[in-house]
Amino acid sequence: MNIRRYREDDFQALARFYREFYNEMREWQGWIQLKLDEEGAATTARECLSNNSTVFVAVDHGKPVGFARIQLWEGAYFVREVFVEESVRKKGVGSRLLVGCENFVRKKHETSVYLTVEPRHSVSIEYLVHNGYDTLNMLELRKDLIVNNLVRRKGSVEILGHKLRLLKRKI
């Protein structure tokens, strides 16, 4: 397994990874009708490559099997996506991709890496805690301005004495 920076000949694999990443995420969220098609995935990949971002690719026996993207945004480095093909998950590939991002940031003489995670996605949270991410930094709150059939709530969490609703996710 090798982790390296993105090269132009990785584009087709990157677009496929974006499609799988977003479609898996949207299915988990229950927003199946918002899936990316091949064209949308290629557009997303192109936009991410040109958006103050650096992409790392995991390669196994010459074949790309995952990627991570880190973006400089408002003076801080954010890991935006980490995706590993299902066939090689739970083998340390995602952790190695994170280390690639972290080493990139260290070389920039920065001291922190940020990322966001769904509050109910326990697998992602376990993965991040396992990799040393242990400081809660920001919370994103949402207010729905219209009621529609896409918004479903299930459960809540208490933070600083405030009970906040959680979106229903397909788990």
Secondary structure, 3 states (H helix, E strand, C coil): CEEEECCHHHHHHHHHHHHHHHHHHHHHHCCHHHCCCHHHHHHHHHHHHCCCEEEEEEEECCEEEEEEEEEEECCEEEEEEEEECHHHCCCCHHHHHHHHHHHHHHHCCCCCCEECCCCCCHHHHHHHHHCCCCCCCCCCCCCCCCCCCCCCEEEEEEECCEEEEEECCCC
